[in-house]
């Protein structure tokens, strides 16, 4: 339109300088059960993740 060509990377740099960032939509399953997810996080996640060792830097 204006007689200039940019590579995809050049467009990325230009948009970043203008304050734009890539937007990634959040995809969630329609069948997602929020109550089940929250209960799993509270009951199971700490056990799965484990605790850091006492000698580890924190």
CHARMM internal coordinates of N, CA and C (Angstrom, degrees):
IC EDIT
DIST 1 N 1 CA 1.4289
DIST 1 CA 1 C 1.5371
ANGL 1 N 1 CA 1 C 110.78
DIST 1 C 2 N 1.3533
ANGL 1 CA 1 C 2 N 116.44
DIHE 1 N 1 CA 1 C 2 N -41.58
DIST 2 N 2 CA 1.4622
ANGL 1 C 2 N 2 CA 120.39
DIHE 1 CA 1 C 2 N 2 CA -177.54
DIST 2 CA 2 C 1.5229
ANGL 2 N 2 CA 2 C 112.28
DIHE 1 C 2 N 2 CA 2 C -107.90
DIST 2 C 3 N 1.3214
ANGL 2 CA 2 C 3 N 117.82
DIHE 2 N 2 CA 2 C 3 N 1.65
DIST 3 N 3 CA 1.4491
ANGL 2 C 3 N 3 CA 120.76
DIHE 2 CA 2 C 3 N 3 CA 178.09
DIST 3 CA 3 C 1.5149
ANGL 3 N 3 CA 3 C 114.11
DIHE 2 C 3 N 3 CA 3 C 84.58
DIST 3 C 4 N 1.3399
ANGL 3 CA 3 C 4 N 119.02
DIHE 3 N 3 CA 3 C 4 N 14.79
DIST 4 N 4 CA 1.4697
ANGL 3 C 4 N 4 CA 122.82
DIHE 3 CA 3 C 4 N 4 CA 177.48
DIST 4 CA 4 C 1.5161
ANGL 4 N 4 CA 4 C 109.10
DIHE 3 C 4 N 4 CA 4 C -116.33
DIST 4 C 5 N 1.3171
ANGL 4 CA 4 C 5 N 115.50
DIHE 4 N 4 CA 4 C 5 N 147.06
DIST 5 N 5 CA 1.4586
ANGL 4 C 5 N 5 CA 121.04
DIHE 4 CA 4 C 5 N 5 CA 177.64
DIST 5 CA 5 C 1.5257
ANGL 5 N 5 CA 5 C 108.57
DIHE 4 C 5 N 5 CA 5 C -123.01
DIST 5 C 6 N 1.3077
ANGL 5 CA 5 C 6 N 115.74
DIHE 5 N 5 CA 5 C 6 N 140.06
DIST 6 N 6 CA 1.4587
ANGL 5 C 6 N 6 CA 121.86
DIHE 5 CA 5 C 6 N 6 CA 178.15
DIST 6 CA 6 C 1.5174
ANGL 6 N 6 CA 6 C 109.34
DIHE 5 C 6 N 6 CA 6 C -128.76
DIST 6 C 7 N 1.3172
ANGL 6 CA 6 C 7 N 115.38
DIHE 6 N 6 CA 6 C 7 N 145.42
DIST 7 N 7 CA 1.4511
ANGL 6 C 7 N 7 CA 119.86
DIHE 6 CA 6 C 7 N 7 CA 171.90
DIST 7 CA 7 C 1.5204
ANGL 7 N 7 CA 7 C 107.87
DIHE 6 C 7 N 7 CA 7 C -77.67
DIST 7 C 8 N 1.3234
ANGL 7 CA 7 C 8 N 118.94
DIHE 7 N 7 CA 7 C 8 N 161.96
DIST 8 N 8 CA 1.4707
ANGL 7 C 8 N 8 CA 119.89
DIHE 7 CA 7 C 8 N 8 CA 176.98
DIST 8 CA 8 C 1.5343
ANGL 8 N 8 CA 8 C 112.20
DIHE 7 C 8 N 8 CA 8 C -56.26
DIST 8 C 9 N 1.3230
ANGL 8 CA 8 C 9 N 116.47
DIHE 8 N 8 CA 8 C 9 N -38.36
DIST 9 N 9 CA 1.4679
ANGL 8 C 9 N 9 CA 119.85
DIHE 8 CA 8 C 9 N 9 CA 178.82
DIST 9 CA 9 C 1.5316
ANGL 9 N 9 CA 9 C 110.61
DIHE 8 C 9 N 9 CA 9 C -67.05
DIST 9 C 10 N 1.3306
ANGL 9 CA 9 C 10 N 116.36
DIHE 9 N 9 CA 9 C 10 N -38.76
DIST 10 N 10 CA 1.4596
ANGL 9 C 10 N 10 CA 120.48
DIHE 9 CA 9 C 10 N 10 CA 177.98
DIST 10 CA 10 C 1.5197
ANGL 10 N 10 CA 10 C 111.28
DIHE 9 C 10 N 10 CA 10 C -63.56
DIST 10 C 11 N 1.3311
ANGL 10 CA 10 C 11 N 116.77
DIHE 10 N 10 CA 10 C 11 N -39.62
DIST 11 N 11 CA 1.4661
ANGL 10 C 11 N 11 CA 120.69
DIHE 10 CA 10 C 11 N 11 CA 176.75
DIST 11 CA 11 C 1.5252
ANGL 11 N 11 CA 11 C 109.55
DIHE 10 C 11 N 11 CA 11 C -64.46
DIST 11 C 12 N 1.3271
ANGL 11 CA 11 C 12 N 116.48
DIHE 11 N 11 CA 11 C 12 N -39.57
DIST 12 N 12 CA 1.4618
ANGL 11 C 12 N 12 CA 120.62
DIHE 11 CA 11 C 12 N 12 CA 178.76
DIST 12 CA 12 C 1.5254
ANGL 12 N 12 CA 12 C 110.71
DIHE 11 C 12 N 12 CA 12 C -60.78
DIST 12 C 13 N 1.3364
ANGL 12 CA 12 C 13 N 117.07
DIHE 12 N 12 CA 12 C 13 N -46.81
DIST 13 N 13 CA 1.4651
ANGL 12 C 13 N 13 CA 121.05
DIHE 12 CA 12 C 13 N 13 CA 177.73
DIST 13 CA 13 C 1.5274
ANGL 13 N 13 CA 13 C 111.39
DIHE 12 C 13 N 13 CA 13 C -60.70
DIST 13 C 14 N 1.3211
ANGL 13 CA 13 C 14 N 115.87
DIHE 13 N 13 CA 13 C 14 N -44.05
DIST 14 N 14 CA 1.4589
ANGL 13 C 14 N 14 CA 120.82
DIHE 13 CA 13 C 14 N 14 CA -178.61
DIST 14 CA 14 C 1.5337
ANGL 14 N 14 CA 14 C 110.96
DIHE 13 C 14 N 14 CA 14 C -62.77
DIST 14 C 15 N 1.3245
ANGL 14 CA 14 C 15 N 116.94
DIHE 14 N 14 CA 14 C 15 N -46.94
DIST 15 N 15 CA 1.4659
ANGL 14 C 15 N 15 CA 120.51
DIHE 14 CA 14 C 15 N 15 CA -179.96
DIST 15 CA 15 C 1.5272
ANGL 15 N 15 CA 15 C 111.12
DIHE 14 C 15 N 15 CA 15 C -65.42
DIST 15 C 16 N 1.3383
ANGL 15 CA 15 C 16 N 116.60
DIHE 15 N 15 CA 15 C 16 N -36.77
DIST 16 N 16 CA 1.4672
ANGL 15 C 16 N 16 CA 119.99
DIHE 15 CA 15 C 16 N 16 CA 178.61
DIST 16 CA 16 C 1.5304
ANGL 16 N 16 CA 16 C 110.45
DIHE 15 C 16 N 16 CA 16 C -64.02
DIST 16 C 17 N 1.3202
ANGL 16 CA 16 C 17 N 116.98
DIHE 16 N 16 CA 16 C 17 N -41.05
DIST 17 N 17 CA 1.4674
ANGL 16 C 17 N 17 CA 120.88
DIHE 16 CA 16 C 17 N 17 CA 178.24
DIST 17 CA 17 C 1.5199
ANGL 17 N 17 CA 17 C 111.56
DIHE 16 C 17 N 17 CA 17 C -64.30
DIST 17 C 18 N 1.3185
ANGL 17 CA 17 C 18 N 116.95
DIHE 17 N 17 CA 17 C 18 N -28.53
DIST 18 N 18 CA 1.4608
ANGL 17 C 18 N 18 CA 121.45
DIHE 17 CA 17 C 18 N 18 CA 178.85
DIST 18 CA 18 C 1.5309
ANGL 18 N 18 CA 18 C 112.66
DIHE 17 C 18 N 18 CA 18 C -84.77
DIST 18 C 19 N 1.3424
ANGL 18 CA 18 C 19 N 116.39
DIHE 18 N 18 CA 18 C 19 N -2.04
DIST 19 N 19 CA 1.4563
ANGL 18 C 19 N 19 CA 120.22
DIHE 18 CA 18 C 19 N 19 CA 176.88
DIST 19 CA 19 C 1.5145
ANGL 19 N 19 CA 19 C 114.57
DIHE 18 C 19 N 19 CA 19 C 94.35
DIST 19 C 20 N 1.3176
ANGL 19 CA 19 C 20 N 118.28
DIHE 19 N 19 CA 19 C 20 N 7.96
DIST 20 N 20 CA 1.4566
ANGL 19 C 20 N 20 CA 121.56
DIHE 19 CA 19 C 20 N 20 CA 178.86
DIST 20 CA 20 C 1.5259
ANGL 20 N 20 CA 20 C 109.20
DIHE 19 C 20 N 20 CA 20 C -86.05
DIST 20 C 21 N 1.3191
ANGL 20 CA 20 C 21 N 116.13
DIHE 20 N 20 CA 20 C 21 N 150.80
DIST 21 N 21 CA 1.4621
ANGL 20 C 21 N 21 CA 120.66
DIHE 20 CA 20 C 21 N 21 CA 176.69
DIST 21 CA 21 C 1.5183
ANGL 21 N 21 CA 21 C 108.07
DIHE 20 C 21 N 21 CA 21 C -134.56
DIST 21 C 22 N 1.3380
ANGL 21 CA 21 C 22 N 117.19
DIHE 21 N 21 CA 21 C 22 N 155.40
DIST 22 N 22 CA 1.4625
ANGL 21 C 22 N 22 CA 118.82
DIHE 21 CA 21 C 22 N 22 CA 177.90
DIST 22 CA 22 C 1.5253
ANGL 22 N 22 CA 22 C 109.97
DIHE 21 C 22 N 22 CA 22 C -65.96
DIST 22 C 23 N 1.2819
ANGL 22 CA 22 C 23 N 115.80
DIHE 22 N 22 CA 22 C 23 N 134.14
DIST 23 N 23 CA 1.4564
ANGL 22 C 23 N 23 CA 121.11
DIHE 22 CA 22 C 23 N 23 CA 179.77
DIST 23 CA 23 C 1.5221
ANGL 23 N 23 CA 23 C 108.24
DIHE 22 C 23 N 23 CA 23 C -103.48
DIST 23 C 24 N 1.3211
ANGL 23 CA 23 C 24 N 115.97
DIHE 23 N 23 CA 23 C 24 N 127.99
DIST 24 N 24 CA 1.4481
ANGL 23 C 24 N 24 CA 121.75
DIHE 23 CA 23 C 24 N 24 CA 179.90
DIST 24 CA 24 C 1.5218
ANGL 24 N 24 CA 24 C 107.68
DIHE 23 C 24 N 24 CA 24 C -115.52
DIST 24 C 25 N 1.3215
ANGL 24 CA 24 C 25 N 118.07
DIHE 24 N 24 CA 24 C 25 N 118.12
DIST 25 N 25 CA 1.4603
ANGL 24 C 25 N 25 CA 119.24
DIHE 24 CA 24 C 25 N 25 CA -179.02
DIST 25 CA 25 C 1.5219
ANGL 25 N 25 CA 25 C 111.13
DIHE 24 C 25 N 25 CA 25 C -69.49
DIST 25 C 26 N 1.3144
ANGL 25 CA 25 C 26 N 115.76
DIHE 25 N 25 CA 25 C 26 N 150.32
DIST 26 N 26 CA 1.4581
ANGL 25 C 26 N 26 CA 121.21
DIHE 25 CA 25 C 26 N 26 CA 178.13
DIST 26 CA 26 C 1.5204
ANGL 26 N 26 CA 26 C 107.72
DIHE 25 C 26 N 26 CA 26 C -87.41
DIST 26 C 27 N 1.3242
ANGL 26 CA 26 C 27 N 115.83
DIHE 26 N 26 CA 26 C 27 N 122.73
DIST 27 N 27 CA 1.4550
ANGL 26 C 27 N 27 CA 120.72
DIHE 26 CA 26 C 27 N 27 CA 178.18
DIST 27 CA 27 C 1.5227
ANGL 27 N 27 CA 27 C 108.27
DIHE 26 C 27 N 27 CA 27 C -104.29
DIST 27 C 28 N 1.2885
ANGL 27 CA 27 C 28 N 115.92
DIHE 27 N 27 CA 27 C 28 N 120.98
DIST 28 N 28 CA 1.4574
ANGL 27 C 28 N 28 CA 120.96
DIHE 27 CA 27 C 28 N 28 CA 177.63
DIST 28 CA 28 C 1.5153
ANGL 28 N 28 CA 28 C 108.24
DIHE 27 C 28 N 28 CA 28 C -124.87
DIST 28 C 29 N 1.3036
ANGL 28 CA 28 C 29 N 115.90
DIHE 28 N 28 CA 28 C 29 N 144.58
DIST 29 N 29 CA 1.4576
ANGL 28 C 29 N 29 CA 120.79
DIHE 28 CA 28 C 29 N 29 CA 178.02
DIST 29 CA 29 C 1.5231
ANGL 29 N 29 CA 29 C 109.73
DIHE 28 C 29 N 29 CA 29 C -68.70
DIST 29 C 30 N 1.3029
ANGL 29 CA 29 C 30 N 116.33
DIHE 29 N 29 CA 29 C 30 N 140.15
DIST 30 N 30 CA 1.4685
ANGL 29 C 30 N 30 CA 120.86
DIHE 29 CA 29 C 30 N 30 CA 178.64
DIST 30 CA 30 C 1.5213
ANGL 30 N 30 CA 30 C 110.27
DIHE 29 C 30 N 30 CA 30 C -65.17
DIST 30 C 31 N 1.3253
ANGL 30 CA 30 C 31 N 117.56
DIHE 30 N 30 CA 30 C 31 N -28.13
DIST 31 N 31 CA 1.4578
ANGL 30 C 31 N 31 CA 121.98
DIHE 30 CA 30 C 31 N 31 CA -178.19
DIST 31 CA 31 C 1.5242
ANGL 31 N 31 CA 31 C 112.58
DIHE 30 C 31 N 31 CA 31 C -88.53
DIST 31 C 32 N 1.3072
ANGL 31 CA 31 C 32 N 118.54
DIHE 31 N 31 CA 31 C 32 N 6.35
DIST 32 N 32 CA 1.4633
ANGL 31 C 32 N 32 CA 122.52
DIHE 31 CA 31 C 32 N 32 CA -175.49
DIST 32 CA 32 C 1.5173
ANGL 32 N 32 CA 32 C 111.02
DIHE 31 C 32 N 32 CA 32 C -59.92
DIST 32 C 33 N 1.3263
ANGL 32 CA 32 C 33 N 115.76
DIHE 32 N 32 CA 32 C 33 N 130.60
DIST 33 N 33 CA 1.4585
ANGL 32 C 33 N 33 CA 122.18
DIHE 32 CA 32 C 33 N 33 CA 179.71
DIST 33 CA 33 C 1.5270
ANGL 33 N 33 CA 33 C 107.59
DIHE 32 C 33 N 33 CA 33 C -105.83
DIST 33 C 34 N 1.3254
ANGL 33 CA 33 C 34 N 116.96
DIHE 33 N 33 CA 33 C 34 N 99.44
DIST 34 N 34 CA 1.4635
ANGL 33 C 34 N 34 CA 121.81
DIHE 33 CA 33 C 34 N 34 CA -175.80
DIST 34 CA 34 C 1.5262
ANGL 34 N 34 CA 34 C 112.27
DIHE 33 C 34 N 34 CA 34 C -60.05
DIST 34 C 35 N 1.3248
ANGL 34 CA 34 C 35 N 117.19
DIHE 34 N 34 CA 34 C 35 N -36.39
DIST 35 N 35 CA 1.4619
ANGL 34 C 35 N 35 CA 119.91
DIHE 34 CA 34 C 35 N 35 CA 179.34
DIST 35 CA 35 C 1.5188
ANGL 35 N 35 CA 35 C 111.36
DIHE 34 C 35 N 35 CA 35 C -64.53
DIST 35 C 36 N 1.3202
ANGL 35 CA 35 C 36 N 116.72
DIHE 35 N 35 CA 35 C 36 N -41.96
DIST 36 N 36 CA 1.4689
ANGL 35 C 36 N 36 CA 120.62
DIHE 35 CA 35 C 36 N 36 CA 179.02
DIST 36 CA 36 C 1.5209
ANGL 36 N 36 CA 36 C 110.70
DIHE 35 C 36 N 36 CA 36 C -66.44
DIST 36 C 37 N 1.3178
ANGL 36 CA 36 C 37 N 117.21
DIHE 36 N 36 CA 36 C 37 N -39.20
DIST 37 N 37 CA 1.4683
ANGL 36 C 37 N 37 CA 120.98
DIHE 36 CA 36 C 37 N 37 CA 179.25
DIST 37 CA 37 C 1.5265
ANGL 37 N 37 CA 37 C 109.59
DIHE 36 C 37 N 37 CA 37 C -63.80
DIST 37 C 38 N 1.3231
ANGL 37 CA 37 C 38 N 117.29
DIHE 37 N 37 CA 37 C 38 N -46.43
DIST 38 N 38 CA 1.4611
ANGL 37 C 38 N 38 CA 120.76
DIHE 37 CA 37 C 38 N 38 CA -178.82
DIST 38 CA 38 C 1.5290
ANGL 38 N 38 CA 38 C 111.55
DIHE 37 C 38 N 38 CA 38 C -63.93
DIST 38 C 39 N 1.3280
ANGL 38 CA 38 C 39 N 117.58
DIHE 38 N 38 CA 38 C 39 N -41.34
DIST 39 N 39 CA 1.4699
ANGL 38 C 39 N 39 CA 119.32
DIHE 38 CA 38 C 39 N 39 CA 179.31
DIST 39 CA 39 C 1.5266
ANGL 39 N 39 CA 39 C 110.24
DIHE 38 C 39 N 39 CA 39 C -66.59
DIST 39 C 40 N 1.3306
ANGL 39 CA 39 C 40 N 118.28
DIHE 39 N 39 CA 39 C 40 N -36.99
DIST 40 N 40 CA 1.4613
ANGL 39 C 40 N 40 CA 120.23
DIHE 39 CA 39 C 40 N 40 CA 177.66
DIST 40 CA 40 C 1.5235
ANGL 40 N 40 CA 40 C 110.10
DIHE 39 C 40 N 40 CA 40 C -63.91
DIST 40 C 41 N 1.3327
ANGL 40 CA 40 C 41 N 116.80
DIHE 40 N 40 CA 40 C 41 N -42.39
DIST 41 N 41 CA 1.4658
ANGL 40 C 41 N 41 CA 119.89
DIHE 40 CA 40 C 41 N 41 CA 179.79
DIST 41 CA 41 C 1.5214
ANGL 41 N 41 CA 41 C 111.20
DIHE 40 C 41 N 41 CA 41 C -60.90
DIST 41 C 42 N 1.3024
ANGL 41 CA 41 C 42 N 117.16
DIHE 41 N 41 CA 41 C 42 N -44.58
DIST 42 N 42 CA 1.4623
ANGL 41 C 42 N 42 CA 119.03
DIHE 41 CA 41 C 42 N 42 CA -176.69
DIST 42 CA 42 C 1.5207
ANGL 42 N 42 CA 42 C 112.26
DIHE 41 C 42 N 42 CA 42 C -73.86
DIST 42 C 43 N 1.3285
ANGL 42 CA 42 C 43 N 118.03
DIHE 42 N 42 CA 42 C 43 N -36.30
DIST 43 N 43 CA 1.4683
ANGL 42 C 43 N 43 CA 120.45
DIHE 42 CA 42 C 43 N 43 CA -174.80
DIST 43 CA 43 C 1.5203
ANGL 43 N 43 CA 43 C 113.90
DIHE 42 C 43 N 43 CA 43 C -91.16
DIST 43 C 44 N 1.3198
ANGL 43 CA 43 C 44 N 118.04
DIHE 43 N 43 CA 43 C 44 N -38.57
DIST 44 N 44 CA 1.4586
ANGL 43 C 44 N 44 CA 120.75
DIHE 43 CA 43 C 44 N 44 CA -170.26
DIST 44 CA 44 C 1.5282
ANGL 44 N 44 CA 44 C 114.59
DIHE 43 C 44 N 44 CA 44 C -105.75
DIST 44 C 45 N 1.3070
ANGL 44 CA 44 C 45 N 118.78
DIHE 44 N 44 CA 44 C 45 N -32.30
DIST 45 N 45 CA 1.4589
ANGL 44 C 45 N 45 CA 120.34
DIHE 44 CA 44 C 45 N 45 CA -170.20
DIST 45 CA 45 C 1.5159
ANGL 45 N 45 CA 45 C 112.77
DIHE 44 C 45 N 45 CA 45 C -62.72
DIST 45 C 46 N 1.3207
ANGL 45 CA 45 C 46 N 118.20
DIHE 45 N 45 CA 45 C 46 N -41.80
DIST 46 N 46 CA 1.4613
ANGL 45 C 46 N 46 CA 118.92
DIHE 45 CA 45 C 46 N 46 CA -179.51
DIST 46 CA 46 C 1.5299
ANGL 46 N 46 CA 46 C 110.58
DIHE 45 C 46 N 46 CA 46 C -63.80
DIST 46 C 47 N 1.3157
ANGL 46 CA 46 C 47 N 117.03
DIHE 46 N 46 CA 46 C 47 N -33.39
DIST 47 N 47 CA 1.4648
ANGL 46 C 47 N 47 CA 120.17
DIHE 46 CA 46 C 47 N 47 CA 178.54
DIST 47 CA 47 C 1.5350
ANGL 47 N 47 CA 47 C 110.35
DIHE 46 C 47 N 47 CA 47 C -72.37
DIST 47 C 48 N 1.3156
ANGL 47 CA 47 C 48 N 117.49
DIHE 47 N 47 CA 47 C 48 N -39.46
DIST 48 N 48 CA 1.4666
ANGL 47 C 48 N 48 CA 121.21
DIHE 47 CA 47 C 48 N 48 CA 179.78
DIST 48 CA 48 C 1.5226
ANGL 48 N 48 CA 48 C 110.34
DIHE 47 C 48 N 48 CA 48 C -69.06
DIST 48 C 49 N 1.3244
ANGL 48 CA 48 C 49 N 115.92
DIHE 48 N 48 CA 48 C 49 N -44.83
DIST 49 N 49 CA 1.4574
ANGL 48 C 49 N 49 CA 121.02
DIHE 48 CA 48 C 49 N 49 CA -177.57
DIST 49 CA 49 C 1.5132
ANGL 49 N 49 CA 49 C 111.66
DIHE 48 C 49 N 49 CA 49 C -69.79
DIST 49 C 50 N 1.2998
ANGL 49 CA 49 C 50 N 117.08
DIHE 49 N 49 CA 49 C 50 N -37.86
DIST 50 N 50 CA 1.4539
ANGL 49 C 50 N 50 CA 120.68
DIHE 49 CA 49 C 50 N 50 CA -178.45
DIST 50 CA 50 C 1.5229
ANGL 50 N 50 CA 50 C 111.15
DIHE 49 C 50 N 50 CA 50 C 80.46
DIST 50 C 51 N 1.2838
ANGL 50 CA 50 C 51 N 115.31
DIHE 50 N 50 CA 50 C 51 N 175.99
DIST 51 N 51 CA 1.4610
ANGL 50 C 51 N 51 CA 120.71
DIHE 50 CA 50 C 51 N 51 CA 179.67
DIST 51 CA 51 C 1.5280
ANGL 51 N 51 CA 51 C 108.89
DIHE 50 C 51 N 51 CA 51 C -114.02
DIST 51 C 52 N 1.3359
ANGL 51 CA 51 C 52 N 116.76
DIHE 51 N 51 CA 51 C 52 N 148.27
DIST 52 N 52 CA 1.4665
ANGL 51 C 52 N 52 CA 118.48
DIHE 51 CA 51 C 52 N 52 CA 179.19
DIST 52 CA 52 C 1.5287
ANGL 52 N 52 CA 52 C 110.76
DIHE 51 C 52 N 52 CA 52 C -68.83
DIST 52 C 53 N 1.2875
ANGL 52 CA 52 C 53 N 115.66
DIHE 52 N 52 CA 52 C 53 N 150.71
DIST 53 N 53 CA 1.4618
ANGL 52 C 53 N 53 CA 120.48
DIHE 52 CA 52 C 53 N 53 CA 178.15
DIST 53 CA 53 C 1.5067
ANGL 53 N 53 CA 53 C 110.09
DIHE 52 C 53 N 53 CA 53 C -66.02
DIST 53 C 54 N 1.3141
ANGL 53 CA 53 C 54 N 117.01
DIHE 53 N 53 CA 53 C 54 N 155.18
DIST 54 N 54 CA 1.4576
ANGL 53 C 54 N 54 CA 120.80
DIHE 53 CA 53 C 54 N 54 CA -178.18
DIST 54 CA 54 C 1.5229
ANGL 54 N 54 CA 54 C 112.33
DIHE 53 C 54 N 54 CA 54 C -68.14
DIST 54 C 55 N 1.3276
ANGL 54 CA 54 C 55 N 117.78
DIHE 54 N 54 CA 54 C 55 N -23.64
DIST 55 N 55 CA 1.4595
ANGL 54 C 55 N 55 CA 120.26
DIHE 54 CA 54 C 55 N 55 CA -178.72
DIST 55 CA 55 C 1.5304
ANGL 55 N 55 CA 55 C 112.13
DIHE 54 C 55 N 55 CA 55 C -87.30
DIST 55 C 56 N 1.3395
ANGL 55 CA 55 C 56 N 117.05
DIHE 55 N 55 CA 55 C 56 N -9.58
DIST 56 N 56 CA 1.4624
ANGL 55 C 56 N 56 CA 119.27
DIHE 55 CA 55 C 56 N 56 CA -178.07
DIST 56 CA 56 C 1.5329
ANGL 56 N 56 CA 56 C 110.53
DIHE 55 C 56 N 56 CA 56 C -72.73
DIST 56 C 57 N 1.3113
ANGL 56 CA 56 C 57 N 114.72
DIHE 56 N 56 CA 56 C 57 N 145.43
DIST 57 N 57 CA 1.4611
ANGL 56 C 57 N 57 CA 119.21
DIHE 56 CA 56 C 57 N 57 CA 176.95
DIST 57 CA 57 C 1.5134
ANGL 57 N 57 CA 57 C 109.17
DIHE 56 C 57 N 57 CA 57 C -68.21
DIST 57 C 58 N 1.3054
ANGL 57 CA 57 C 58 N 117.42
DIHE 57 N 57 CA 57 C 58 N 144.49
DIST 58 N 58 CA 1.4592
ANGL 57 C 58 N 58 CA 119.62
DIHE 57 CA 57 C 58 N 58 CA -177.81
DIST 58 CA 58 C 1.4152
ANGL 58 N 58 CA 58 C 114.50
DIHE 57 C 58 N 58 CA 58 C -129.19
END
COOR INIT
IC SEED 1 N 1 CA 1 C
IC BUILD
